[in-house]
Amino acid sequence: MAGLHFSCGKWMGEDKSADPLFDIIPKTLSKYVAGNEQADWERFLEAFDEQGDSEMLELTPEMMRAIVGPLELYRDALVKNLGLSGPDASLEELGSYPRVLSEDESRLKCVRDMLAGNAVCQRSRKPIVVVFA
């Protein structure tokens, strides 16, 4: 089945981990933006929205720096909500595979990949690319 995928240079996110991206941004993530991050968030949204009709979305290093704080807060909230032992805990703590992931589990997978991709993005100075494949 097709879905949204993250990549940055040679790094690739988990299979279809980007599927919840457009539910997370801007709807949910905006709740995790602190007052002093508001201007950066608005610049991020403008750059994000400009690419809305593209076949490929690019999250530049600058864009990612603007949302890394809110992403970490959202990740931590998902981890707490799901009852996981920590931010890097395996989703198998919630049940072994194969099984269908809950909405929050899918969102956590997406956020974790965005944060992992950000590390590569900042080192390489290349954007995280989101494609439908």
CORZIJO-V924789 format. One record per helix or strand. SS is the DSSP state (h for helix, s for strand). FROM is the first residue (numbers start at 1). TO is the last residue. If there is no record, write none. Layout:
((SS & FROM & TO) (SS & FROM & TO))
This chain:
((s & 4 & 8) (s & 11 & 12) (h & 17 & 32) (h & 35 & 50) (s & 56 & 59) (h & 61 & 82) (h & 91 & 94) (h & 103 & 124) (s & 128 & 132))
